[in-house]
């Protein structure tokens, strides 16, 4: 499990926003560093990753902090890498991103703005663990290859990942593992023995990040996602974390709100589609 680099206790809006973004960026670095076929470009004013695989999930740009004078040139330089290779990409614009007009520059270059994601945080010192899981749901840590394959299959179905992305996610987690020394812990939910839900805990930058909360499409609206999130939060608190963070799509805001998360910031996402 990733080290807690000084447990964060500050629950001010500014501190929580910074923690959400810092956890996300460290998570992106770990993924890109260990994922097969991914080249990480960790530059002074931007973080981006590129592959030969034609999926925007694996070709991403984060944390651009361009000056107003250099922004158009820097955007052009990065986009050229993907344009010349005919690759799609997703560009994430967060709270510390600059300049303010970056989104407009991306749209002017042909990218499309997708639905925003919301950064959320929770003080685990007030987290209630007593909510019962849905009937028949058993949540287990992923500790062996068969369970990992089931975990990846549920994640892929829940997020709509193609087989190429699912295969790389499997190789990533198989390579790093999910022991107490790995940067994360994975949880698999089984209902009557059938894999139906997932979550992943990533402890870093002083907080607990919750990722890949997924439910099989045909099993949704049964409380599985909430139960999978609680499993990660219980583990986070047992590890000594006081703050948990995540990013949520609009559809998940109500669920996470009921779990005690509060909205802190917004992440805009811009898509460049694959050239046909």
PyMOL commands that set and color helices and strands:
alter all, ss='L'
color gray80, all
select helices_A, chain A and resi 13-34+71-84+102-108+124-126+145-159+163-176+217-219+224-238+250-258
alter helices_A, ss='H'
color red, helices_A
select strands_A, chain A and resi 39-43+46-50+60-62+89-93+112-113+117-123+137-141+184-191+194-204+207-215+243-248+262-272
alter strands_A, ss='S'
color yellow, strands_A
deselect
rebuild
show_as cartoon
